Amino acid sequence: MYLTLPREFKTERSRIVYIENKSEGLEGEARIGRVCFSRSKKTLYYRGLVFQSLKGAGYKSNY
């Protein structure tokens, strides 16, 4: 599946969240940033990256 970034930034579909990279363990690099959600809220966009929901399949992660 090919995902594209939204054409325009919609403030009603964005918010500031805590983001932590846990790809290499339980602790990782963290920051606070503004993310934009898709209409279904199953995908989020951050700094040109696209994250899809794991639908409960991830260990200590959401996307």
Order of alpha helices (4+ residues) and beta strands (2+ residues): beta-beta-beta-beta
